[in-house]
Amino acid sequence: MKYFIPQLLILGSVVACNNKPMDHFVIRGNIPGAMDSTEITLAPNGKFDDRIEGYVINGKFELQGKMNTPTHCRLSIDNQDIIDKKGLRNENLTKYVEIDFFVENGELTFQTPHIDSLPESFWRYDIRKEKNYTLKGSTAQDIFFQYQQQTIPLRHEIRTLDRAYSENGRIEDFKTLQEQRGKLENLTKAFIKENRNLAVNLHLAEQLKKEPFTYDQAYLDELAGLFVSYQDTCSELRNFHQYLQQARAYVQGKALQEGEIITPDGKKTSLLSQLKKDRYTVIDFWASWCGPCRASFPHLREMYNAYGEKVTFISLSVDKDEKEWQKALGEEKLPWNQYLATPELSKSTRTEYDLTSIPTFLVIDPEGKIIFSGHSSGELETMLETKCNI
């Protein structure tokens, strides 16, 4: 069931705060080919609860509201209700589009050649189609549009490589993927330096945030330097500086903390006692109920066979039910050491290592310091090959 709210709305969620608010915004859009009564939804900051709704009539729509500052929004175009009501079964008629742009108060105009030229959502999303729509009247969007157009080829290649690796698991695809991600990172940092729009820059900086233990303090300092000249005191900039402060707890080189673990025969032992001073250690956090964790085991077996003489492999389950863990061990028959984390250790990993999802792989150097954390076995193998000189 859908709930409708007035189109005129004061939005409390904002992205930046360096522009003086105007009265309101009006977006007038033209979408040739869209079915009458196709639903249009504008979600500021991607928050659907704050959405503004409208409909396409004769290929046109209008949305009104207020923005305290330039705000990154998601525009959704959905005709599924119309398809259902008319009893149409033609999949080619169904459209669900999601596109991003910046909205600020004023007269705004949305244009696209045809609804079929827009990038559809989910697996059908084609980054190359981002050139097929414009939003005029927003200074922030003008700058964001420049970034989108400059990065379309690179982002498309990254998306293609990501899909290829997901399908075939080839490590060479993953290495190329990582190289291209590095290029996009550098391009994004350069764009932020060249364009002084705080709303856009803070949005782009979100994609520069990295997984714990995949960066050093110098990287955090570099991110801080991107905004050092801004005098704004808005909450969004403060939040970014707060993130940088919190991220210091997860820079490469943090010592692995002690904790109790349980062996398959029910005995308790020390986590740190499993480390060896002459080699690296891989710790695989998993659980019996985690499908992606168990799907990574074939690749882990390959790595164990290739590096097992030089690297210590440990799987550490966060299962709450010991019987389920034991059952999974019998099914998987993994050749490296297996342990169960005590409840106390499982709890501490959330704060010590920012471990909020599994699988998670930690790489520990011979001195007992964490030098990598990731969720992909491809990332892990690349780390072992390139960083550990194995």
MARLUMDREN-695667 format. One line per field, with one value per residue: residue number from 1; residue in one letter; z, x, y of N, C-alpha, C in turn. Coordinates in steps of 0.001 Angstrom, whole numbers, plus 500000, padded with zeros to 6 digits. Layout:
% MARLUMDREN-695667
n: NUM  ...
res: A  ...
n.Z: Z  ...
n.X: X  ...
n.Y: Y  ...
ca.Z: Z  ...
ca.X: X  ...
ca.Y: Y  ...
c.Z: Z  ...
c.X: X  ...
c.Y: Y  ...
//
This chain:
% MARLUMDREN-695667
n: 1  2  3  4  5  6  7  8  9  10  11  12  13  14  15  16  17  18  19  20  21  22  23  24  25  26  27  28  29  30  31  32  33  34  35  36  37  38  39  40  41  42  43  44  45  46  47  48  49  50  51  52  53  54  55  56  57  58  59  60  61  62  63  64  65  66  67  68  69  70  71  72  73  74  75  76  77  78  79  80  81  82  83  84  85  86  87  88  89  90  91  92  93  94  95  96  97  98  99  100  101  102  103  104  105  106  107  108  109  110  111  112  113  114  115  116  117  118  119  120  121  122  123  124  125  126  127  128  129  130  131  132  133  134  135  136  137  138  139  140  141  142  143  144  145  146  147  148  149  150  151  152  153  154  155  156  157  158  159  160  161  162  163  164  165  166  167  168  169  170  171  172  173  174  175  176  177  178  179  180  181  182  183  184  185  186  187  188  189  190  191  192  193  194  195  196  197  198  199  200  201  202  203  204  205  206  207  208  209  210  211  212  213  214  215  216  217  218  219  220  221  222  223  224  225  226  227  228  229  230  231  232  233  234  235  236  237  238  239  240  241  242  243  244  245  246  247  248  249  250  251  252  253  254  255  256  257  258  259  260  261  262  263  264  265  266  267  268  269  270  271  272  273  274  275  276  277  278  279  280  281  282  283  284  285  286  287  288  289  290  291  292  293  294  295  296  297  298  299  300  301  302  303  304  305  306  307  308  309  310  311  312  313  314  315  316  317  318  319  320  321  322  323  324  325  326  327  328  329  330  331  332  333  334  335  336  337  338  339  340  341  342  343  344  345  346  347  348  349  350  351  352  353  354  355  356  357  358  359  360  361  362  363  364  365  366  367  368  369  370  371  372  373  374  375  376  377  378  379  380  381  382  383  384  385  386  387  388  389  390
res: M  K  Y  F  I  P  Q  L  L  I  L  G  S  V  V  A  C  N  N  K  P  M  D  H  F  V  I  R  G  N  I  P  G  A  M  D  S  T  E  I  T  L  A  P  N  G  K  F  D  D  R  I  E  G  Y  V  I  N  G  K  F  E  L  Q  G  K  M  N  T  P  T  H  C  R  L  S  I  D  N  Q  D  I  I  D  K  K  G  L  R  N  E  N  L  T  K  Y  V  E  I  D  F  F  V  E  N  G  E  L  T  F  Q  T  P  H  I  D  S  L  P  E  S  F  W  R  Y  D  I  R  K  E  K  N  Y  T  L  K  G  S  T  A  Q  D  I  F  F  Q  Y  Q  Q  Q  T  I  P  L  R  H  E  I  R  T  L  D  R  A  Y  S  E  N  G  R  I  E  D  F  K  T  L  Q  E  Q  R  G  K  L  E  N  L  T  K  A  F  I  K  E  N  R  N  L  A  V  N  L  H  L  A  E  Q  L  K  K  E  P  F  T  Y  D  Q  A  Y  L  D  E  L  A  G  L  F  V  S  Y  Q  D  T  C  S  E  L  R  N  F  H  Q  Y  L  Q  Q  A  R  A  Y  V  Q  G  K  A  L  Q  E  G  E  I  I  T  P  D  G  K  K  T  S  L  L  S  Q  L  K  K  D  R  Y  T  V  I  D  F  W  A  S  W  C  G  P  C  R  A  S  F  P  H  L  R  E  M  Y  N  A  Y  G  E  K  V  T  F  I  S  L  S  V  D  K  D  E  K  E  W  Q  K  A  L  G  E  E  K  L  P  W  N  Q  Y  L  A  T  P  E  L  S  K  S  T  R  T  E  Y  D  L  T  S  I  P  T  F  L  V  I  D  P  E  G  K  I  I  F  S  G  H  S  S  G  E  L  E  T  M  L  E  T  K  C  N  I
n.Z: 500000  499195  500540  500506  500435  500931  498155  498625  500747  503626  504002  506303  506148  505015  502814  502557  503473  502403  500860  500660  501629  499321  498461  497533  495547  492188  490125  486820  484542  481543  480007  477395  476027  478410  480265  480972  484317  485396  488181  489909  492020  494335  496310  498818  499672  499271  501025  501516  503165  503269  500914  497920  495945  492678  489420  486026  483392  480199  479336  480984  484163  487477  490374  493692  496430  499345  499933  502258  501609  498747  497670  497380  495477  494776  491969  491193  488766  488076  486676  487433  488877  487064  484975  486271  486932  484420  483551  481933  480477  479268  479451  478429  478600  481209  483421  485551  486832  488237  489027  489758  491048  491903  493829  494265  495650  493458  489978  488216  485539  484098  481624  479100  476246  475804  477645  477396  477062  479498  482322  483614  486766  489202  488023  485406  485143  483341  483191  481142  480110  481639  480483  479183  480318  481777  484333  484637  486119  488625  490310  491729  490583  487988  488356  489432  487275  485465  486710  486557  483729  483069  484275  483312  481352  482873  485215  484071  483075  485487  486669  484809  485049  487705  487632  485937  487484  489606  488349  487189  488873  488340  489191  487829  486616  488899  489799  487762  488133  490658  489973  488265  490013  491656  489874  489534  492110  492339  490328  491386  493734  492558  491196  493302  494401  492402  492146  493926  495431  498143  498765  496628  496777  499331  498953  496960  498394  500009  498599  498789  501179  502909  503512  506850  507891  505366  504709  505546  508049  506644  504414  505496  506375  503919  502898  504760  504082  501727  502431  503991  503567  503790  505515  506562  509056  509109  509889  508271  507292  509707  510457  508593  509338  511823  511090  509979  512274  513797  512083  512463  514328  512939  511262  509205  510831  513432  516442  516706  518941  522041  522797  523797  522313  521009  520620  518240  519848  522151  523946  525492  524198  523445  521243  520256  520586  518392  516379  514395  514606  512383  510078  508008  508945  508162  509080  508990  509371  509932  509618  510230  509104  507119  503848  501763  503098  503207  500532  499802  500531  498621  497108  499186  499856  497591  497935  500343  499597  497891  499441  501970  503253  503891  505031  507823  508179  509593  510569  512050  513686  514241  515201  517247  518081  519010  518141  515530  514361  514647  513029  510512  510237  509895  507438  505686  506038  506306  505747  507376  510595  512837  514732  517339  518157  521372  523085  524205  522707  520141  520498  521026  518625  517053  517892  518067  515516  513768  512743  511130  509355  507651  505170  506673  506194  507853  507637  509218  510124  510565  512987  514435  513750  512222  508805  506776  505895  504644  502527  500346  498755  496556  496937  499147  498100  496274  498038  499428  497375  496391  498527  500604  499475  498766
n.X: 500845  500524  501620  500771  502189  502120  503138  504532  507078  509034  512343  514304  516716  519940  522746  524914  526097  526576  525196  522831  519506  516763  513344  511847  511813  511024  510574  510275  509538  510225  509382  509402  507496  506821  504343  501057  500262  502454  504509  506404  509104  510889  513644  515291  518719  518579  516725  513844  511718  511470  510369  509131  506286  504897  503252  503462  501981  500798  503420  504784  505906  505669  507312  507410  509014  511088  514497  517026  519668  521834  521122  521780  519847  517631  515907  513101  511413  508536  506386  504991  502591  500680  500997  500182  497491  496349  496630  498719  501214  503600  506941  508676  507379  507441  508876  511440  513173  516053  517722  520328  520740  521585  519588  518451  516983  514846  513998  513829  514683  514000  515184  514968  515645  513943  512020  513065  515723  516844  518777  517966  517064  518865  520105  519921  520975  522687  525498  526436  524229  523810  524403  522169  520280  519363  519496  518602  519360  520367  523225  524956  524304  525208  527967  528217  527268  529341  531315  530093  530021  532748  533650  532214  533171  535168  533802  531919  533556  534544  532204  531589  533816  533510  531138  531998  533984  532405  530964  532816  535017  537708  540979  542579  540792  539902  542208  542584  540226  540711  542811  541520  539664  541414  542271  539886  539548  541732  541039  538686  539564  541144  539181  537650  539497  539656  537124  535100  532632  530856  528726  528659  531292  531446  529658  530985  533225  532349  532638  535285  535864  537248  537551  538132  541551  542656  543921  546240  547390  548280  546635  544148  544823  545215  542591  541425  542766  541550  539425  540323  540387  537827  535500  533074  530704  528883  526772  527192  529796  531119  530425  531860  534495  534380  534087  536659  538190  537261  537983  540663  541102  541257  543436  546036  548312  547504  547564  546706  544200  544086  542189  539775  539407  537708  538469  537827  537487  536438  538054  539454  541514  544202  543884  546039  548122  548063  549356  552330  555654  557296  555882  553053  549574  546339  543107  539965  536821  533736  530528  528309  525802  526124  525931  527590  530038  530633  530632  533016  534956  536039  537831  539474  540621  542217  544040  545172  546437  548311  549738  550024  552323  553743  552058  549931  546765  543639  540394  537734  534901  531847  529582  526689  525559  527035  526716  525766  527989  529851  528591  528794  531564  532016  530817  532240  534969  537506  540979  542670  543365  540616  538392  536165  534723  534521  531615  532350  534604  533498  531814  533663  534996  533503  533971  536783  537720  535887  534121  531427  530113  530100  531553  534671  538012  541047  544421  547379  550510  553960  554648  552389  550522  547673  547208  545440  541977  539084  536299  536215  537423  539004  540194  541701  543536  544894  546080  547824  549535  550616  551220  552372  554450  554542
n.Y: 498813  502231  505318  508659  511912  515500  517551  519869  520466  520765  520053  518378  517118  517513  518165  519918  523245  525824  527613  530263  529700  529727  530525  528177  525145  524271  521610  521044  518631  516734  513824  512081  509413  508177  506438  507651  508599  507343  506917  509376  509851  511737  511500  512949  512807  510114  509094  507511  508012  510746  511481  513095  513106  512582  512579  511440  513133  513320  513106  514839  516195  517626  518733  519994  521657  522309  523088  523295  523569  522861  519615  516184  514034  511281  510343  508514  506615  504987  502662  500433  500051  501002  499190  496847  497451  497680  495171  494350  492311  492576  492642  494509  496893  497645  499915  500870  503265  504752  507622  510015  513312  516766  518896  522203  525174  526954  527553  524658  522459  519399  517189  514692  512644  510427  508052  505504  505992  506374  505217  502083  500504  498460  495363  496111  498580  500984  502695  504272  505544  507751  510115  510876  512540  515683  518203  521356  524534  524192  524916  523247  520777  521196  521050  518465  517003  517372  515822  513279  512890  512939  510638  508492  506460  505125  504319  502650  500606  499611  498617  496610  494899  494157  492678  490618  489401  488506  486540  484716  484546  485008  485786  487575  489315  490566  491868  493737  495147  496310  498008  499831  500918  502285  504273  505692  506638  508429  510241  511261  512546  514531  515975  517001  518759  520653  521782  523899  523262  522668  520936  519060  518101  516918  514843  513328  512644  510628  508253  507861  506794  504034  500454  499190  499073  499096  501339  503990  506359  508534  508579  509288  511823  513030  513054  514765  517065  517805  519369  521390  524121  525090  527112  526615  525641  523620  520792  518551  518736  518675  516100  514634  515195  514022  511344  510940  511151  508965  506927  506689  504742  502429  502188  500814  498652  498407  496558  493124  492087  490294  487330  484827  481637  478736  475343  472631  470366  471365  472789  475722  478297  480635  483381  484933  483172  481599  482858  483146  484203  484311  484515  485515  485802  484656  485417  484136  485209  483773  482018  479279  479633  481461  482006  483298  483139  480384  479889  481013  479221  477261  478897  479753  477320  476910  479024  478247  475898  476990  478878  477887  476908  479118  480923  481266  479912  480590  479814  481450  481053  482799  481721  481282  478982  476151  473547  473783  474898  472793  470911  472148  472138  469413  469051  470736  470134  471477  472085  473615  475199  475336  477349  478457  481510  482966  484329  486781  487522  487684  489876  491903  492188  493870  496482  496612  495913  496899  495060  494189  492617  489437  487220  488184  488961  489056  490113  489453  490712  489491  490691  490810  492728  494277  494383  494374  494249  492744  491713  490121  487221  487499  490015  489307  487389  488997  490748  489021  488330  490776  492557  491138  489917  487184
ca.Z: 500000  499082  501339  499785  501260  500103  497339  499207  501919  504156  504229  507385  505900  504039  502496  502793  504027  502050  500044  501376  501122  498641  498915  497254  494215  491309  489042  485721  483757  480294  479778  476273  476039  479705  480336  481893  485712  485902  489442  490045  493435  494619  497670  499233  500337  499115  502127  500953  504101  502996  499484  497312  494894  491615  488340  484653  482616  478864  479229  481819  485605  488264  491797  494448  497803  499838  500332  503010  500882  497638  498231  496444  495498  493851  491278  490753  487792  488214  486111  487737  489261  485856  484275  486997  486823  483052  483262  480867  480839  478421  480302  477813  478968  482607  483604  486899  486627  489372  488629  490820  490735  493005  493780  495128  495435  492222  488852  487675  484376  483803  480234  478557  474919  475842  478853  477102  477064  480881  482890  484519  488053  489537  487096  484093  485169  482391  483525  479925  479839  482494  479620  478468  481023  482371  485235  484529  487154  489873  490161  492231  489594  486857  488710  489558  485919  484906  487277  485970  482337  483026  484837  482754  480811  483926  486081  483304  483061  486840  486843  483959  485666  488945  487243  485388  488591  490362  487590  486907  489966  487880  489974  486936  486503  490147  489835  486871  488816  491690  489309  487768  491185  492075  488944  489853  493377  492061  489555  492295  494583  491732  490905  494523  494543  491344  492194  495302  495811  499318  498692  495699  497250  500448  498386  496291  499404  500579  497894  499106  502427  502643  504538  507911  507712  503974  504547  506641  508551  505588  503546  506208  506345  502567  502805  505554  503345  500653  502961  504998  503298  503992  506805  506981  510319  509004  510508  507344  507287  511021  510435  507825  510191  512864  510473  509875  513613  514169  511198  512970  515129  512077  510283  509135  511860  514756  516940  516947  520369  522613  523014  523963  521244  521404  519636  517915  520934  523287  524832  525263  523991  523181  519833  519900  520584  517081  515451  514354  514382  511139  508920  508039  509359  507635  509942  508252  510232  509192  510439  509508  508426  506158  502526  501111  503794  502779  499097  499631  500945  497526  496797  500322  499715  496593  498540  501361  498886  497284  500390  503309  503872  504268  505705  508722  507941  510737  510438  513366  513549  515203  515487  518627  518345  518796  517386  514118  513937  514519  511859  509322  510125  509327  506031  504881  506170  505949  506164  508279  511971  513013  516102  517596  519008  522557  522965  524546  521573  519051  520805  520969  517249  516452  518229  517818  514095  512986  512036  511181  508415  507295  505621  506784  506273  508380  507425  510325  509743  511545  514260  515093  513411  511153  507628  505764  506218  503455  502473  499111  498690  495533  497613  500012  497316  495741  499158  499703  496268  496142  499726  501505  498714  498921
ca.X: 500000  501338  501179  501122  502424  502016  504302  505273  507625  510284  513207  515245  517961  520687  524054  525947  525448  527269  524353  521686  518264  515751  511998  511455  512192  510026  511168  509371  510220  509664  509838  508673  507363  506366  502903  500316  500149  503719  504838  507697  509439  512149  514069  516506  519726  518209  515843  512504  510735  511351  510099  508118  505720  504101  502901  503653  500760  501167  504877  505374  505646  506116  507518  507750  509454  512095  515791  517822  520928  521888  520975  521828  518549  517386  514629  512624  510319  508010  505044  504521  501169  499874  501081  499347  496079  495886  496778  499699  502246  504756  508046  509328  506640  507713  510024  511793  514387  516568  518828  520757  521175  521509  518460  518495  515809  514826  513284  514654  514094  514528  514971  515544  515068  512878  512155  513912  517137  517295  519314  517061  517656  519352  521037  519804  521520  523770  526104  526626  523015  523737  524534  520907  519329  519941  518689  519096  518922  521071  524673  525593  524121  526098  529287  528099  527116  530696  531980  529471  530431  534180  533957  531358  533894  535870  532822  531331  534524  534579  530984  531710  534800  532929  530207  532765  534621  531349  530503  533839  535973  539094  541741  543099  539737  539854  543362  542277  539180  541344  543571  540592  539130  542440  542227  538697  539835  542611  540283  537723  540299  541539  537979  537300  540449  539444  535781  534804  531228  530927  527707  529123  532546  531173  529034  532019  534162  531805  533156  536706  535991  537729  537360  539154  542868  543108  544467  547099  547051  548566  545457  543152  545297  544968  541168  541183  543318  540644  538416  540962  540185  536431  535228  531718  530584  527657  526828  527678  531252  531538  530286  532967  535687  534197  534430  538117  538708  536927  538695  542030  541172  541345  544510  546945  549348  546936  547882  545596  543943  543942  540833  539650  538760  537391  538897  536759  537262  535828  539023  539699  542906  544441  543951  547384  549045  548013  550206  553737  556426  558055  555003  551773  548426  545031  541990  538705  535637  532630  529516  527700  524592  526508  526148  528791  531229  530906  530923  534409  535875  536842  538941  540394  541381  543253  545072  545848  547343  549391  550511  549933  553627  554304  551031  549043  545341  542758  538983  537191  533451  531109  528328  526217  525194  528231  526351  525712  529390  530423  527973  529390  532939  531951  530427  533242  536252  538555  542266  543443  542860  539267  538095  534902  534927  533664  530717  533081  535454  532612  531348  534774  535442  532742  534626  538218  538035  534741  533644  529967  529557  530966  532905  535695  539351  542121  545791  548232  551920  554735  554740  551085  549758  546696  547589  544386  540668  538244  535213  536332  538594  539863  540997  542653  544623  545686  546886  548903  550492  551267  551666  553149  555578  554526
ca.Y: 500000  503424  506456  509865  513085  516702  517823  520978  519811  521309  518911  518611  516424  518275  517633  520912  524426  527042  528469  530819  529108  530528  530193  526798  524709  523656  520825  520724  517636  516244  512449  511492  507960  507664  506214  508504  508142  506803  507591  510049  510013  512409  511143  513675  511980  508716  508692  507376  508576  512183  511570  513952  512264  513178  511659  511894  513343  513811  513146  515890  516122  518775  518477  521191  521445  523248  522566  524266  523699  521911  518275  515062  513352  510167  510415  507207  506622  503628  502497  499084  500091  501148  497905  495882  497825  497428  493753  494156  491338  492813  493099  495662  498103  497961  500792  501309  504048  505522  508475  510919  514671  517714  519823  523376  526015  527714  526953  523583  521805  518062  516817  513460  512413  509422  507250  504350  506393  506509  503974  501388  500170  497134  494731  496737  499940  501214  503977  505067  506305  508934  511304  511082  513402  516891  519020  522715  525468  523894  525076  522033  519723  521478  520528  517013  516475  517318  514640  512080  512712  512642  509317  507439  505307  504403  503670  501546  499512  499037  497824  495428  494012  493642  491617  489502  488683  487828  485385  483702  484454  485063  486735  488609  490321  491331  492757  494853  495900  497129  499070  500835  501605  503234  505402  506482  507318  509565  511216  511891  513486  515672  516759  517727  519860  521641  522356  524286  523198  521808  519891  518027  517513  516010  513646  512545  512136  509400  507087  507738  506061  502680  499436  499248  498456  499159  502683  504425  507686  509506  508655  510091  513208  513525  513358  515968  518193  518204  520291  522224  525552  525477  527732  526252  524896  522835  519475  517545  518817  518178  514643  514071  515264  513015  510064  510846  510903  507587  506006  506534  503522  501250  502318  499670  498614  498181  495223  492205  491993  488956  486857  483384  480900  477359  474350  471682  469403  472050  473422  477135  478653  482050  483748  485383  482034  480942  483595  482768  485415  484279  484450  486204  484996  485025  485031  484149  485251  483188  481341  478155  480086  482496  481432  483824  482638  479009  479934  481436  478161  476698  479794  479696  476065  477149  479863  477444  474985  477773  479675  477306  476681  480417  481713  480527  480143  480305  480177  481759  481148  483621  481016  481246  477591  475336  472341  474144  475056  471452  470294  472760  471649  468071  469140  471434  469419  472425  471514  474469  475216  475869  477751  479147  482688  483074  485487  488004  487879  488103  491227  492857  492407  494973  497749  496540  495785  497373  493880  494240  491651  488315  486928  489206  488387  489897  489658  489888  490575  488715  491402  490775  493925  494094  495166  494280  493695  492769  490736  489355  486348  488070  491035  488622  486812  490100  491243  488062  488343  492060  493261  490297  489367  485725
c.Z: 500000  499905  500662  500764  500371  499327  497910  500576  502351  504559  505298  507141  504782  503856  502765  503154  503651  501094  500869  500792  500414  499084  498752  495897  493488  490219  488019  484761  482524  480030  478631  476376  477340  479692  481291  483241  486180  487127  489415  491531  493568  496078  498016  500030  500243  500189  501655  501873  503855  501561  499139  496089  493889  490534  486990  483970  481285  478732  480102  483295  486267  489723  492476  495860  498222  500211  501107  502302  499683  498169  497147  496591  494524  493277  490764  489827  487692  487655  486430  488119  488036  485068  484932  486817  485435  482651  482133  481324  480029  479252  479737  478157  480386  482728  485089  486803  487931  488912  489734  490266  491979  492774  494723  494766  494177  491169  488184  486536  484115  482365  479931  477189  474946  477095  478622  477110  478475  481414  483865  485747  488092  488450  485703  484038  484249  482621  482302  479585  480733  481694  478992  479257  481609  483348  485227  485648  488487  489634  490621  491215  488372  487120  488807  488187  485236  485409  486654  484565  482225  483426  484248  482206  481898  484837  485373  483271  484421  487069  486025  484556  486940  488647  486736  486502  489415  489670  487446  487967  489535  488603  489103  486719  487746  490237  488949  487485  489867  491089  488847  488912  491704  491181  489251  491151  493138  491283  490445  493197  493795  491433  492114  494711  493567  491456  493634  495528  496938  499250  497819  496247  498419  499953  497729  497291  500050  499903  498093  500442  502136  503803  505609  507511  506253  503671  505719  507063  507499  504655  504202  506212  504969  502392  503583  504805  502219  501114  503947  504789  503522  505401  507341  508279  510298  509540  509582  507268  508625  511069  509671  508640  511334  512330  510408  511231  514036  513342  511644  513767  514280  510967  510320  510214  513267  515184  517100  518445  520808  522792  523157  522774  521669  520274  519334  519004  522241  524240  524473  525109  523625  521681  519435  519866  519252  516057  515536  513909  513056  509894  509108  508461  508710  508607  509152  509248  509416  510167  509577  508661  507312  504811  501827  501780  503259  501282  498831  499932  499790  497162  497941  500282  498712  497175  499592  500698  498308  498308  501782  504008  504365  505079  506600  508429  509174  510354  511827  513232  514637  515469  516969  519051  518008  517980  515887  513553  513707  513283  510574  509134  509495  507851  505166  504898  505712  506518  507092  509638  512076  514487  516150  518524  520217  522378  523247  523374  520395  519260  520616  519542  516593  516703  517868  516334  513181  512147  512190  510190  508131  505901  505719  506958  506830  508001  508502  509918  510817  512910  514991  514818  512207  509974  506530  506395  504972  503482  501248  499143  497588  496094  498459  499207  496726  496822  499405  498617  496214  497367  500599  500810  498872  497545
c.X: 500881  500746  501680  501270  502342  503296  505139  505755  508891  511156  514238  516591  518711  522066  525159  525296  526154  526470  523178  520395  517387  514384  511654  512017  510969  510786  510072  510107  509467  510245  509024  508631  506884  504848  502262  500143  501365  504139  506259  507950  510808  512508  515360  517442  519399  517270  514404  511438  510498  510922  509032  507609  504917  503851  503187  502285  501170  502676  505550  505059  506140  506207  507904  508181  510437  513360  516531  519132  520888  521979  521002  520543  518534  515994  514269  511438  509798  506590  504432  503044  500263  499845  500157  497859  495518  496022  497749  500814  503525  505884  508709  508634  506949  508982  510218  513169  514770  517787  519100  521067  521028  520365  518741  517326  515945  513993  514209  513917  514797  514176  515630  514914  513875  513087  513046  515395  517702  517814  518330  517807  518171  520297  520979  520462  522730  524313  526233  525405  522872  523903  523208  519871  520073  518949  519308  518534  519589  522571  525410  525468  524999  527483  529259  527979  528482  531440  531418  530002  531911  534487  533120  532170  534553  534898  532134  532276  534596  533367  531046  532681  534258  531966  530960  533416  533587  530911  531563  534923  537429  539852  542306  542070  539706  541032  543137  541219  539782  542147  542654  539930  540128  542470  541041  538907  540681  541878  539309  538411  540716  540336  537575  538222  540146  538110  535369  533300  531125  529926  528172  530366  532340  530515  530081  532997  533658  532392  534662  536941  536337  537418  538442  540426  543286  543678  545395  546695  547298  547364  544365  543539  545049  543497  540832  541662  542432  539652  539002  540668  538752  536233  533852  531740  529349  527867  527424  529203  531808  531458  531426  534257  535594  534517  535945  538747  538460  537717  540139  542188  541397  542377  545378  548014  548819  547206  546615  545434  543757  542469  540821  538912  538619  537779  537736  536499  536825  536777  539189  541192  542996  544518  545373  548389  549058  548896  551640  554556  557175  557170  553745  550676  547165  543977  540702  537551  534435  531591  528848  526514  524863  526838  527386  530084  531612  531188  532371  535403  536652  538037  539955  541227  542515  544388  545866  546850  548536  550310  550618  551255  554260  553338  550210  547603  544550  541339  538401  535696  532858  529728  527974  525861  526383  527917  526295  527115  530033  529872  528601  530828  532962  531618  531537  534606  537422  539897  543102  542739  541530  539017  536723  535186  534002  532747  531427  533945  534606  532143  532458  535222  534707  533432  536116  538555  536919  534165  532131  529321  530587  530602  533756  537032  540309  543457  546657  549688  552693  554878  553401  550218  548855  547072  546532  543114  539808  537213  535289  537583  539543  540762  542082  543825  545506  546601  548074  549965  551302  551874  552595  554333  555694  554493
c.Y: 501238  504550  507718  511032  514311  516944  518949  520550  520524  520137  519233  517998  517122  517694  518642  522226  525714  527929  528982  530253  530134  530027  528714  526396  524170  522912  520549  519805  517202  514858  511850  509968  507378  507526  507212  507813  507355  507605  508149  510269  510653  512155  511885  512776  510498  508205  508686  507959  510065  512461  512621  513199  513072  512137  512300  511988  513984  514015  514172  515636  517401  518366  519781  520815  522509  522489  523641  524569  522761  520479  517213  514247  512185  510313  509022  507385  505196  503544  501132  499059  500180  499842  496886  496181  497523  495965  493467  493234  491507  493418  494347  496974  498552  498790  501072  501947  504728  506307  509495  512304  515548  518696  520988  524280  526854  526999  525929  522887  520478  517701  515475  513225  511466  508578  506036  504698  506501  505170  503343  500891  498744  496619  495349  498105  500033  502621  504872  505912  507537  510231  511699  511871  514592  517502  520412  523585  525261  523988  523826  520902  519942  520890  519002  516353  516380  516076  513364  511829  512344  511201  508191  506259  504461  503674  502507  500348  498821  498148  496534  494412  493376  492498  490394  488692  487913  486546  484301  483558  484509  486160  487855  489703  491196  492297  493972  495757  496820  498269  500195  501599  502631  504470  506306  507261  508564  510648  511981  512907  514729  516569  517589  518934  520997  522369  522639  524396  522186  520665  518745  517323  516563  514719  512748  511939  510858  508167  506915  507038  504600  501740  499568  498507  498321  500542  502965  505836  508756  509660  509488  511563  513834  513891  514621  517207  518678  519271  521302  523707  526010  526023  527374  525461  524006  521427  518429  517544  518341  516654  513981  514098  514244  511619  509884  510554  509458  506576  505793  505242  502281  501424  501073  499775  498451  496745  494381  492018  490550  488611  485345  482777  479445  476418  473400  470641  470077  472731  474899  477388  480128  482310  484121  484242  481302  481649  483099  483967  485441  484282  485295  485238  485551  484513  485218  484100  484767  482648  480269  478600  481089  481863  481965  483351  481259  478948  480350  480323  477522  477570  479800  478423  476245  477978  479093  476496  475730  478422  479056  477072  477979  481279  480798  480915  479715  480692  480329  482000  482037  483012  481121  479827  476698  474089  472633  474330  473698  470738  470827  472301  470262  468084  469734  470748  470306  471968  472393  474548  475957  476190  478430  480322  482616  484277  486804  488469  488369  489538  492249  493142  493572  496309  497734  496573  496294  496238  493796  493281  490564  487832  488194  488506  489434  489270  490292  489695  489822  489384  491461  491983  493668  494993  495105  493739  493803  491667  489838  488492  486815  489153  490389  488067  487907  490667  490323  488128  489638  492719  492430  489644  487858  485063
//
